Amino acid sequence: MIFFKKLFRHHKLLIIQLVFFMIVALSAPFLANEKPLIAGNNEETTFPIFEKGIFLSEKEFDWIVMPIIPYSQNTLDYNNTHSIGPFSKQDVKNLRYRHWLGTDELGRDILSGIIHGARTALLVGLGSMLIATIIGIILGASAGFWGDFTIKIRPITFVTVPIGILIGYFLGFHQSLYRSEFSIIQFLANQTFNLLVLITFILLSILLGQYLSRKLFYERKYNLPLDAIVSRIIELAKSLPSLFLILSLAAILEPSIWNIIWIIGVITWTGIARYCRAEVIKQKNTPYTESVKALGFNNFYILLKHILPVTLQASTVYIVFGISGAILAESTLSFIGIGIQADEVSWGSILAEARKSPSSWWLAVFPGAAIFYTLMLFNKLAVAIENQNGNNYTS
Protein backbone atom coordinates (compact mmCIF):
# COMPACT_ATOMS: atom_id res chain seq x y z
CA MET A 1 0.00 0.00 0.00
CA ILE A 2 2.85 2.41 0.81
CA PHE A 3 4.38 1.59 -2.57
CA PHE A 4 1.21 2.61 -4.44
CA LYS A 5 0.84 5.77 -2.37
CA LYS A 6 4.36 6.83 -3.33
CA LEU A 7 3.67 5.94 -6.96
CA PHE A 8 0.52 8.09 -7.00
CA ARG A 9 2.26 10.98 -5.27
CA HIS A 10 5.04 11.11 -7.86
CA HIS A 11 2.93 10.29 -10.94
CA LYS A 12 -0.53 11.71 -10.28
CA LEU A 13 -1.31 12.70 -13.88
CA LEU A 14 -0.31 9.26 -15.21
CA ILE A 15 -2.44 7.42 -12.65
CA ILE A 16 -5.43 9.70 -13.31
CA GLN A 17 -5.19 9.00 -17.04
CA LEU A 18 -5.04 5.24 -16.44
CA VAL A 19 -8.00 5.36 -14.06
CA PHE A 20 -9.97 7.38 -16.62
CA PHE A 21 -9.13 4.81 -19.32
CA MET A 22 -10.32 1.96 -17.09
CA ILE A 23 -13.54 3.78 -16.18
CA VAL A 24 -14.33 4.40 -19.86
CA ALA A 25 -13.53 0.76 -20.72
CA LEU A 26 -15.62 -0.74 -17.92
CA SER A 27 -18.58 1.58 -18.48
CA ALA A 28 -18.57 1.32 -22.30
CA PRO A 29 -22.13 -0.13 -22.55
CA PHE A 30 -23.42 2.77 -20.44
CA LEU A 31 -21.60 5.43 -22.46
CA ALA A 32 -22.35 4.26 -26.01
CA ASN A 33 -25.52 2.30 -26.62
CA GLU A 34 -28.68 2.52 -28.69
CA LYS A 35 -30.74 1.29 -25.73
CA PRO A 36 -31.92 3.68 -23.01
CA LEU A 37 -30.26 3.46 -19.63
CA ILE A 38 -33.63 3.75 -17.92
CA ALA A 39 -37.17 4.20 -19.21
CA GLY A 40 -40.55 4.45 -17.58
CA ASN A 41 -44.17 5.46 -17.64
CA ASN A 42 -46.88 5.87 -15.08
CA GLU A 43 -47.04 2.14 -14.40
CA GLU A 44 -43.44 0.93 -14.18
CA THR A 45 -39.75 1.73 -14.60
CA THR A 46 -37.50 -0.54 -16.65
CA PHE A 47 -33.81 -0.74 -17.54
CA PRO A 48 -33.64 -1.64 -21.26
CA ILE A 49 -29.83 -1.55 -21.27
CA PHE A 50 -29.74 -4.77 -19.23
CA GLU A 51 -32.26 -6.56 -21.46
CA LYS A 52 -31.23 -8.75 -24.36
CA GLY A 53 -32.45 -8.13 -27.87
CA ILE A 54 -33.09 -4.95 -29.81
CA PHE A 55 -34.80 -1.91 -28.34
CA LEU A 56 -37.67 -1.34 -30.76
CA SER A 57 -39.59 1.78 -29.82
CA GLU A 58 -39.53 4.76 -27.52
CA LYS A 59 -43.23 5.53 -27.93
CA GLU A 60 -44.43 3.10 -25.27
CA PHE A 61 -42.53 5.03 -22.58
CA ASP A 62 -43.33 8.45 -21.15
CA TRP A 63 -39.68 9.25 -20.49
CA ILE A 64 -36.26 7.72 -21.19
CA VAL A 65 -32.64 8.41 -20.25
CA MET A 66 -30.26 7.72 -23.13
CA PRO A 67 -26.45 7.19 -22.99
CA ILE A 68 -24.20 10.06 -24.01
CA ILE A 69 -23.61 8.42 -27.41
CA PRO A 70 -26.85 6.91 -28.83
CA TYR A 71 -25.07 4.24 -30.85
CA SER A 72 -23.72 0.83 -29.88
CA GLN A 73 -20.66 -0.68 -31.55
CA ASN A 74 -22.87 -2.57 -34.05
CA THR A 75 -25.58 0.02 -34.71
CA LEU A 76 -26.01 0.53 -38.45
CA ASP A 77 -26.98 4.05 -39.51
CA TYR A 78 -28.27 3.46 -43.04
CA ASN A 79 -28.45 7.20 -43.67
CA ASN A 80 -24.72 7.64 -43.16
CA THR A 81 -23.08 4.67 -44.85
CA HIS A 82 -20.01 4.65 -47.12
CA SER A 83 -17.62 6.24 -44.59
CA ILE A 84 -18.97 9.66 -43.71
CA GLY A 85 -16.24 11.85 -42.23
CA PRO A 86 -16.44 13.72 -38.91
CA PHE A 87 -16.50 17.10 -40.69
CA SER A 88 -18.75 16.06 -43.56
CA LYS A 89 -22.47 16.74 -43.81
CA GLN A 90 -24.41 13.98 -42.04
CA ASP A 91 -28.04 12.95 -42.36
CA VAL A 92 -29.04 12.88 -38.67
CA LYS A 93 -32.11 13.93 -36.67
CA ASN A 94 -30.29 16.53 -34.64
CA LEU A 95 -26.89 17.37 -33.20
CA ARG A 96 -27.21 14.68 -30.54
CA TYR A 97 -27.18 11.92 -33.17
CA ARG A 98 -24.16 13.27 -35.04
CA HIS A 99 -21.23 10.90 -35.60
CA TRP A 100 -18.46 12.97 -34.06
CA LEU A 101 -15.64 10.75 -35.33
CA GLY A 102 -17.39 9.68 -38.53
CA THR A 103 -18.70 6.30 -39.70
CA ASP A 104 -17.37 3.29 -41.58
CA GLU A 105 -18.65 1.69 -44.78
CA LEU A 106 -21.62 0.10 -42.98
CA GLY A 107 -22.58 3.25 -41.10
CA ARG A 108 -21.23 2.21 -37.70
CA ASP A 109 -20.23 5.02 -35.34
CA ILE A 110 -16.45 5.24 -34.89
CA LEU A 111 -16.60 6.98 -31.49
CA SER A 112 -18.75 4.15 -30.12
CA GLY A 113 -16.31 1.64 -31.61
CA ILE A 114 -13.36 3.39 -29.94
CA ILE A 115 -15.11 3.28 -26.54
CA HIS A 116 -16.11 -0.38 -26.84
CA GLY A 117 -12.67 -1.16 -28.24
CA ALA A 118 -11.18 0.19 -25.01
CA ARG A 119 -13.17 -2.44 -23.13
CA THR A 120 -11.79 -5.16 -25.43
CA ALA A 121 -8.24 -3.87 -24.98
CA LEU A 122 -8.53 -3.78 -21.19
CA LEU A 123 -10.09 -7.24 -21.04
CA VAL A 124 -7.40 -8.78 -23.28
CA GLY A 125 -4.54 -6.99 -21.54
CA LEU A 126 -5.55 -7.80 -17.96
CA GLY A 127 -7.01 -11.24 -18.69
CA SER A 128 -4.06 -12.59 -20.67
CA MET A 129 -1.48 -11.22 -18.25
CA LEU A 130 -3.42 -12.66 -15.30
CA ILE A 131 -3.09 -16.09 -16.89
CA ALA A 132 0.56 -15.52 -17.80
CA THR A 133 1.33 -14.22 -14.30
CA ILE A 134 -0.25 -17.20 -12.53
CA ILE A 135 1.58 -19.73 -14.72
CA GLY A 136 4.86 -17.82 -14.70
CA ILE A 137 4.99 -17.18 -10.96
CA ILE A 138 4.03 -20.73 -10.00
CA LEU A 139 6.57 -22.38 -12.31
CA GLY A 140 9.29 -19.74 -11.96
CA ALA A 141 9.10 -19.53 -8.16
CA SER A 142 8.97 -23.31 -7.79
CA ALA A 143 11.96 -23.83 -10.08
CA GLY A 144 14.02 -21.12 -8.40
CA PHE A 145 13.19 -22.11 -4.83
CA TRP A 146 13.36 -25.91 -4.95
CA GLY A 147 15.90 -26.34 -7.75
CA ASP A 148 16.88 -29.78 -9.03
CA PHE A 149 17.73 -31.69 -5.87
CA THR A 150 15.11 -30.78 -3.25
CA ILE A 151 11.97 -32.58 -4.45
CA LYS A 152 12.18 -36.39 -4.47
CA ILE A 153 9.47 -38.63 -5.91
CA ARG A 154 9.02 -42.33 -6.60
CA PRO A 155 9.42 -43.61 -10.18
CA ILE A 156 5.77 -44.47 -10.94
CA THR A 157 4.81 -40.87 -10.18
CA PHE A 158 6.63 -39.86 -13.37
CA VAL A 159 3.98 -41.85 -15.24
CA THR A 160 0.85 -40.98 -13.26
CA VAL A 161 1.41 -37.19 -13.17
CA PRO A 162 1.35 -36.66 -16.99
CA ILE A 163 -1.79 -38.81 -17.16
CA GLY A 164 -3.38 -36.72 -14.40
CA ILE A 165 -2.51 -33.50 -16.24
CA LEU A 166 -4.12 -34.76 -19.45
CA ILE A 167 -7.30 -35.92 -17.68
CA GLY A 168 -7.56 -32.70 -15.67
CA TYR A 169 -7.11 -30.56 -18.78
CA PHE A 170 -9.69 -32.57 -20.75
CA LEU A 171 -12.34 -32.49 -18.01
CA GLY A 172 -11.64 -28.85 -17.17
CA PHE A 173 -10.46 -26.51 -19.89
CA HIS A 174 -11.13 -28.69 -22.95
CA GLN A 175 -14.79 -29.22 -22.04
CA SER A 176 -15.43 -25.55 -21.20
CA LEU A 177 -17.77 -23.44 -23.26
CA TYR A 178 -16.69 -19.86 -23.94
CA ARG A 179 -19.43 -17.54 -25.11
CA SER A 180 -19.00 -13.98 -26.25
CA GLU A 181 -21.70 -12.81 -23.83
CA PHE A 182 -19.69 -13.99 -20.83
CA SER A 183 -18.92 -11.18 -18.42
CA ILE A 184 -15.49 -10.74 -16.87
CA ILE A 185 -16.73 -12.23 -13.57
CA GLN A 186 -18.26 -15.26 -15.32
CA PHE A 187 -15.06 -15.86 -17.27
CA LEU A 188 -12.85 -15.66 -14.17
CA ALA A 189 -15.21 -17.94 -12.20
CA ASN A 190 -15.24 -20.46 -15.04
CA GLN A 191 -11.47 -20.50 -15.36
CA THR A 192 -10.97 -20.71 -11.59
CA PHE A 193 -13.16 -23.81 -11.49
CA ASN A 194 -11.25 -25.35 -14.41
CA LEU A 195 -7.94 -24.61 -12.67
CA LEU A 196 -9.19 -26.30 -9.49
CA VAL A 197 -10.19 -29.36 -11.54
CA LEU A 198 -6.71 -29.52 -13.09
CA ILE A 199 -4.93 -29.11 -9.73
CA THR A 200 -7.18 -31.76 -8.14
CA PHE A 201 -6.28 -34.36 -10.76
CA ILE A 202 -2.58 -33.51 -10.51
CA LEU A 203 -2.66 -34.05 -6.73
CA LEU A 204 -4.63 -37.28 -7.15
CA SER A 205 -2.11 -38.52 -9.71
CA ILE A 206 0.76 -37.79 -7.28
CA LEU A 207 -0.99 -39.68 -4.49
CA LEU A 208 -1.77 -42.58 -6.84
CA GLY A 209 1.86 -42.75 -7.95
CA GLN A 210 3.09 -42.80 -4.34
CA TYR A 211 0.54 -45.52 -3.44
CA LEU A 212 1.40 -47.75 -6.39
CA SER A 213 5.12 -47.34 -5.73
CA ARG A 214 4.70 -48.59 -2.16
CA LYS A 215 2.50 -51.47 -3.27
CA LEU A 216 4.97 -52.51 -5.96
CA PHE A 217 7.93 -52.08 -3.56
CA TYR A 218 9.48 -49.21 -5.49
CA GLU A 219 10.73 -47.51 -2.36
CA ARG A 220 13.61 -45.75 -4.02
CA LYS A 221 13.14 -42.03 -4.64
CA TYR A 222 14.60 -39.95 -7.42
CA ASN A 223 15.34 -36.26 -7.64
CA LEU A 224 12.85 -34.24 -9.66
CA PRO A 225 14.93 -31.80 -11.76
CA LEU A 226 12.25 -29.13 -11.58
CA ASP A 227 14.57 -26.24 -12.34
CA ALA A 228 16.05 -27.99 -15.37
CA ILE A 229 12.61 -28.97 -16.72
CA VAL A 230 11.17 -25.47 -16.36
CA SER A 231 14.32 -23.88 -17.80
CA ARG A 232 14.27 -26.16 -20.85
CA ILE A 233 10.57 -25.41 -21.44
CA ILE A 234 11.29 -21.68 -21.24
CA GLU A 235 14.21 -21.99 -23.65
CA LEU A 236 12.12 -24.02 -26.10
CA ALA A 237 9.26 -21.51 -25.97
CA LYS A 238 11.59 -18.51 -26.33
CA SER A 239 13.26 -20.08 -29.35
CA LEU A 240 9.98 -19.97 -31.27
CA PRO A 241 8.64 -16.63 -32.58
CA SER A 242 5.75 -15.69 -30.30
CA LEU A 243 3.86 -13.72 -32.96
CA PHE A 244 4.01 -16.72 -35.30
CA LEU A 245 2.60 -18.98 -32.57
CA ILE A 246 -0.18 -16.51 -31.74
CA LEU A 247 -1.13 -16.18 -35.41
CA SER A 248 -1.10 -19.96 -35.92
CA LEU A 249 -3.23 -20.76 -32.87
CA ALA A 250 -5.65 -17.90 -33.56
CA ALA A 251 -6.11 -19.15 -37.13
CA ILE A 252 -6.82 -22.70 -35.93
CA LEU A 253 -9.20 -21.88 -33.06
CA GLU A 254 -12.60 -20.28 -33.35
CA PRO A 255 -12.47 -16.46 -33.36
CA SER A 256 -13.27 -15.38 -29.82
CA ILE A 257 -11.97 -12.83 -27.35
CA TRP A 258 -11.63 -15.59 -24.73
CA ASN A 259 -9.50 -17.71 -27.06
CA ILE A 260 -7.29 -14.70 -27.74
CA ILE A 261 -6.85 -14.14 -24.00
CA TRP A 262 -5.80 -17.75 -23.47
CA ILE A 263 -3.49 -17.84 -26.48
CA ILE A 264 -1.61 -14.70 -25.43
CA GLY A 265 -1.52 -15.74 -21.77
CA VAL A 266 -0.20 -19.25 -22.44
CA ILE A 267 2.48 -18.01 -24.84
CA THR A 268 3.75 -15.01 -22.85
CA TRP A 269 4.21 -16.65 -19.42
CA THR A 270 7.81 -17.64 -20.12
CA GLY A 271 9.25 -14.16 -19.65
CA ILE A 272 7.55 -13.75 -16.27
CA ALA A 273 8.69 -17.23 -15.19
CA ARG A 274 12.32 -16.54 -16.09
CA TYR A 275 12.29 -13.17 -14.34
CA CYS A 276 10.54 -14.64 -11.28
CA ARG A 277 12.95 -17.58 -11.10
CA ALA A 278 15.98 -15.29 -11.10
CA GLU A 279 14.46 -13.04 -8.43
CA VAL A 280 13.56 -16.01 -6.19
CA ILE A 281 17.12 -17.39 -6.44
CA LYS A 282 18.44 -13.95 -5.52
CA GLN A 283 16.12 -13.58 -2.52
CA LYS A 284 16.67 -17.17 -1.38
CA ASN A 285 20.39 -16.54 -0.86
CA THR A 286 20.08 -13.28 1.06
CA PRO A 287 21.22 -13.17 4.73
CA TYR A 288 17.67 -12.30 5.79
CA THR A 289 16.24 -15.49 4.28
CA GLU A 290 19.06 -17.56 5.75
CA SER A 291 18.28 -16.19 9.21
CA VAL A 292 14.58 -17.06 8.77
CA LYS A 293 15.59 -20.62 7.87
CA ALA A 294 17.77 -20.78 10.95
CA LEU A 295 14.73 -19.96 13.10
CA GLY A 296 13.10 -23.18 11.93
CA PHE A 297 10.35 -21.91 9.59
CA ASN A 298 9.33 -24.33 6.84
CA ASN A 299 9.97 -23.74 3.16
CA PHE A 300 6.36 -22.90 2.22
CA TYR A 301 6.19 -20.20 4.89
CA ILE A 302 9.49 -18.68 3.76
CA LEU A 303 8.46 -18.72 0.11
CA LEU A 304 4.97 -17.28 0.62
CA LYS A 305 5.73 -14.81 3.41
CA HIS A 306 9.22 -13.49 2.67
CA ILE A 307 10.22 -14.25 -0.92
CA LEU A 308 7.10 -14.02 -3.10
CA PRO A 309 6.02 -10.51 -1.97
CA VAL A 310 9.40 -9.08 -3.00
CA THR A 311 9.35 -11.12 -6.21
CA LEU A 312 5.86 -9.94 -7.15
CA GLN A 313 6.81 -6.31 -6.64
CA ALA A 314 9.88 -6.74 -8.81
CA SER A 315 7.87 -8.60 -11.48
CA THR A 316 5.25 -5.84 -11.73
CA VAL A 317 7.35 -4.01 -14.31
CA TYR A 318 7.41 -7.02 -16.62
CA ILE A 319 3.67 -7.60 -16.11
CA VAL A 320 2.74 -4.01 -17.01
CA PHE A 321 4.90 -4.17 -20.15
CA GLY A 322 3.12 -7.44 -20.94
CA ILE A 323 -0.29 -5.73 -20.78
CA SER A 324 0.71 -3.27 -23.49
CA GLY A 325 2.17 -6.14 -25.54
CA ALA A 326 -1.07 -8.12 -25.23
CA ILE A 327 -3.15 -5.12 -26.38
CA LEU A 328 -0.89 -4.68 -29.39
CA ALA A 329 -1.04 -8.42 -30.20
CA GLU A 330 -4.86 -8.43 -30.07
CA SER A 331 -5.03 -5.35 -32.29
CA THR A 332 -2.73 -7.06 -34.78
CA LEU A 333 -4.88 -10.19 -34.87
CA SER A 334 -8.09 -8.19 -35.29
CA PHE A 335 -6.48 -6.10 -38.04
CA ILE A 336 -5.76 -9.19 -40.15
CA GLY A 337 -9.19 -10.67 -39.38
CA ILE A 338 -8.41 -13.70 -37.18
CA GLY A 339 -8.94 -12.22 -33.72
CA ILE A 340 -12.39 -11.49 -32.37
CA GLN A 341 -15.82 -12.44 -33.71
CA ALA A 342 -17.60 -10.39 -36.34
CA ASP A 343 -20.12 -8.94 -33.86
CA GLU A 344 -17.35 -7.72 -31.54
CA VAL A 345 -15.24 -4.63 -32.03
CA SER A 346 -11.67 -3.68 -31.26
CA TRP A 347 -9.27 -0.97 -32.32
CA GLY A 348 -7.61 -3.40 -34.73
CA SER A 349 -10.91 -4.26 -36.46
CA ILE A 350 -11.65 -0.54 -36.95
CA LEU A 351 -8.18 -0.09 -38.43
CA ALA A 352 -8.91 -2.94 -40.84
CA GLU A 353 -11.85 -0.95 -42.23
CA ALA A 354 -9.38 1.70 -43.42
CA ARG A 355 -8.08 -0.76 -46.03
CA LYS A 356 -11.49 -0.79 -47.72
CA SER A 357 -11.57 2.99 -47.98
CA PRO A 358 -8.04 4.47 -48.11
CA SER A 359 -9.37 8.01 -48.39
CA SER A 360 -11.24 7.69 -45.06
CA TRP A 361 -8.43 8.95 -42.86
CA TRP A 362 -10.53 8.88 -39.68
CA LEU A 363 -10.73 5.06 -39.82
CA ALA A 364 -6.95 4.91 -39.35
CA VAL A 365 -6.16 8.01 -37.31
CA PHE A 366 -8.56 7.61 -34.37
CA PRO A 367 -8.06 3.88 -33.56
CA GLY A 368 -4.34 4.25 -34.25
CA ALA A 369 -4.17 7.16 -31.81
CA ALA A 370 -6.10 5.11 -29.22
CA ILE A 371 -3.62 2.23 -29.52
CA PHE A 372 -0.62 4.57 -29.35
CA TYR A 373 -1.97 6.50 -26.35
CA THR A 374 -2.87 3.36 -24.37
CA LEU A 375 0.48 1.68 -25.01
CA MET A 376 2.26 4.89 -24.03
CA LEU A 377 0.33 5.03 -20.72
CA PHE A 378 1.19 1.45 -19.73
CA ASN A 379 4.81 1.80 -20.81
CA LYS A 380 5.16 5.00 -18.77
CA LEU A 381 3.57 3.18 -15.82
CA ALA A 382 6.10 0.35 -16.14
CA VAL A 383 8.99 2.85 -16.20
CA ALA A 384 7.54 4.66 -13.17
CA ILE A 385 7.25 1.38 -11.24
CA GLU A 386 10.80 0.45 -12.20
CA ASN A 387 12.10 3.78 -10.94
CA GLN A 388 10.08 3.39 -7.75
CA ASN A 389 11.52 -0.10 -7.20
CA GLY A 390 15.01 1.26 -7.75
CA ASN A 391 14.45 3.97 -5.16
CA ASN A 392 13.14 1.41 -2.67
CA TYR A 393 16.15 -0.87 -3.14
CA THR A 394 18.65 1.96 -2.74
CA SER A 395 16.94 3.54 0.26
N, C-alpha and C positions, 0 to 999 in steps of 0.2 A: 504493500500500500504506500509506503514512504517513497518507493521507487517511482510509482506513477504520479504521486504528488509533485516530486521534483521534475519529472518529465513534463507535466502540465505547466508548471511554473516557468520553465525555460522555453517552452514551445507552445504557448497558448493558441496562437493563430493556426498552427498546423493541426492541433487537436480539435479545435472548433470546426475546421474545414472537414476533417474526417468524420466527426459526429454528425455534421450536416449531411454529408454524403450517405451515411448509414440511415439517418432518419428518412431521407428521400427514398432510398432503396427499399426500406421496410414498409413505408407507407405509400408505395407506388399505386396500389389499387384504389386508395382513397384520394390520391391527387389527380389521377388521369383515368377516367372511366366514363362510359356512356350511361351507366346506371346511376340513379340518384343515391346519395348517401342515406337519406331518410325521406320518407314520403308519408302523407297522412291525409285524412279527411275527418269528418265529424265522428265517424264510428271507430276507426282504429289508426294506429301508426305502425308502419312497416319499415323494414330496412332492405330495400331491393339489392343493395350492393353485396349482401351476403347470400342472396338467392341465386341458384343456378339457372341457366337459360338466358334468353334475350329479354330485355326490358322493352315491352311493346308500345305502351302508350302512357302519356302523362295526364290524359283527360280524366281518368277515373279518380285522380287525387285532387284535393283542394289546394295542397301546397307541397312543394318538394324542395330539397336542398341538394344541389348538384356539386360534384367535385370542381376544383379550379379549372381543370381542362376537361371538357365534355367529350372526350374521345378515349377509348381504350386502345391497346396496342394493335388490335385487329379490326377496329372500326373502319369500314369502307365508306368514304365520302364520294359518292358517284358524281357529284357536281364538281369535284376538284381532282380528277384523275390526271394521269399523264404528267406527273411531277410538276406541280405548281410551286413556284418559288416563294420564299417568305416575303418578298417585296412586290410580288406580282399581284394582279387583280384576282380576287377569289370570290367564288359564288357561294356566299354564306348568308345566314339569316341576319346576323348582326355581328358586332365586333367581338362578342363573347365566343362565337364559334369560329373565329379566324384561326388558321393554321400558322402559328407564329414562326415556326421553323420550316414551313413548307410541307409538301406531301410527296409520296413516292408514286410510282406508276399506277398502283391500285387505289390511290387516294387515302392511304393511311397517314395519320398525323405523325410527323417526325419527332415533335416534342414529347408526345406520349410514348413513342418508341424509345427515346433516350431515357426517360424516367423508368420505364419498365426494364430497359436494358441494364440500368444500374442495379436493380434487384437481382437480375441474372448474374451480373458480375460479382456482386457481394456473395451470393449463394455459392457460386462456383469457387471463388477465392477462399472463403472461410471453410466450406464443406470439404474441399479437396485437401486443404492443408491440415484440417482436423484429422482426416484419415492418415495422411502422411506423417503427421506428428505422433499419433498414437503408435503406428507401426515402427517409425524410426526411433522413438524414445525407448520403447520396450526392447527392441532388438539391439540397439546401440548401447543402452545402459547395461543390459544383461551381458553382452559380449565384453564390454570394458570392465565390468565389475568382477565377473566370475572367470573370465579368461578361458584357457584351454585345459586347466588341470584341477579345477575346483569341483565341478559337477561330475559325479560318477554314476553310471547306470549299468544295469545288467544287459546282456547281449540281445535278448528277445525284444527288449524295449525299442531297439533300433528298427524293428519290423512293425511293431504295433502302433508306434507314434505316427508314421506316415499314413497308415491305414485310417487312424483316428482323424487325422487332418482332412483326408479326402472325404470321409463320411460326414464330418462336421460341416465342411464347406458345401457339400451337396444338399444336406438337409437344411442348412441355414441360408447362405447367400444365393446358391444356385436356384433354390426353389422360391426365392422372394419375387414379388411382383412390384415393379416400380411404375407408378402412374404419374403423369405430368401434373395431376391435380393434388398430389401430395404436398402438404405444407412442410415447412422446415422441421417442426416438432414431430410430425408423423414420420418423416424420413429418419430423423435421429433415433426415434423410439424403435423403428423397424430395424435399423442397423445395430443398435445396442442389443436387441434380442438375438439377432443373427450372430453377433460376436460372442454372446454368452453361450449360444449353442455350440459354436466352434470350440471355445475354451473348455466347455464341459466334456466334449468328446476327446479332446487332447488329454485332459486329466484322466478320463476313464481309460484311455489307451495306455497311459503311463502305469496306472495301477494294474491293468491287465498284464502288461509286460512284466512287471515285478512279480505278480502272482504266478504266472507261468514259469518264470525263471526259477522260482523257489520250488515249484512242483516238479520241474524237470532237472533239478539239482544243478542249475547253472548259477552257482553262488558267486562266481568271479565277477567283479565289476570293472568296467572300462571307463577311461576318461572320455568325457564328451567335449570335443574340441569346438566349443561354442564360438569362441572368438575367431577361429580360423574359418568356420563355416559361414558366419555372418560376413566376415571380410571378403571371402571369395564371392559370395552372392553380390555384395556391393560392387566389387571390381567387375564382375560379369555384367551387371546392370549398367554401370557407368561406361563400359566399353561400347554399348549400343547407343545410337543416337536417339535421345528421348523423343524428339519431335517425330521421328520416323515411327517409333512405337506407338505414340499417341494417334497419329494419322492412321496407322494400320488397324489398331483396335477400334477406333471410332468408325472406320469404314466397314468393319465386320459386324459390330454390334448395332442394335437398333438405335436410331437417333433419339436421344433423350438427355435431358440435363443431368439426371441422376447417373446415367452411364458415363457422361463426361466427368462428373465429380469423381467417380470411382477410378476411372482410367488415369486421370491426372494424379490422384492421391496415391495409387498403387505404384506409379512409375517414379514419382518424385520423393519417395521416402528415403532413398539411399543417401542423399546429401545430409539430411537431418540425422540419420543413424550414424554416419561417419563422424559428423561434428560432435554428436552426443557421446559417442564412444571415446573420442579423444579427450573430451572434457571430464568424463567419469574417471578415466585413467589418471588424469592430472589431479583431480580432487581426491582420489583414493590414496595417493601417495603423499598427501600433505601431512605435516606434523599434527594438525588438528584431528584428522581422521584416525591417525595412528593412536592418538591419546584416547579417542572414543573407543577404539577396539580394545585398548588396554584396560578400560573400565568394565569390560565384559559384555557389552551390547552385541546382539546378534547382527548378522549381515543385512537382513531385511530392514531392520530399524536404521542402521547406518545409511543404507542406500536411500530409503524413503525420506528420512528425517534430515540428513546432513548433506547428501551428495546431490540428489535429484533437484531440490530447490535451486541450488546454485547452477546446475546444468541447464535447467529450464530457462532461467534468466539469461544465461549466455546464449542459448539457442533461439531466443526470441528474435534476434536479428535475422537469422537464416529463415525463420518461419515467415516474418513479414515480407522479406524479399520473395519468398515462395508464393505469397498471396498475389503479388503483382505479376509474377510469372504465370500463375494459373489463369488469371484474368486475360492475359495476353494470349495464352494457348487456346482458351475457349473462343476468344474473338477470331483467332486464326482459323479454327475449325468451322465456326459459323460462316466465316467469309467464303470458304471454299465449298460450303454446303453439306458438310457431314457432321455437324455438331448437334444442334438442338432440333426439335420437331418443327414442322411448318407453321403450327399455330402458336409457337413461342417466338419471342423476339430477343435479340441481343444486339450489342453495338456492332459486332461483326456481320450479322445478317443485314443490318441497315447499310453498312459499307458495301456489301455485295450488290445492293440495288444500284449503286453508282455505276457499276459496269454496264447496266442496261441503258443508262442514260448519261453518257459522259459529260454532257453540258449541264447537268443538274449538280452544281457544285455543292449545294447544301447537303446532299446525300453522303458526301465524303467528308466535308469540313466538320460538321457538328458531331457525328459519332467518333471521328478521328480525334477531335479535340477532347471528347469525353474520355476516350481511352488514354490519351496522353496525360490529361490532368489527373486521372485516378492513379495511374502508374507513378506519376511524379509524387503524389501525396504519400503513397505507401513506401516508395524509395526514400523519401525524406524522413519518414517515420523510422525506417530501419537505421538510417544514418544517425538520427537523434538518439535512438536506443543504444546504438554502439558507442556513441560518445558518452552517454550516461553511464554505461557499463564500465568504460575506461576510467571515468572519474571515480566510480565507486571502488574500483580495484586499486587505484593509486592513492586514495584517501585513507 
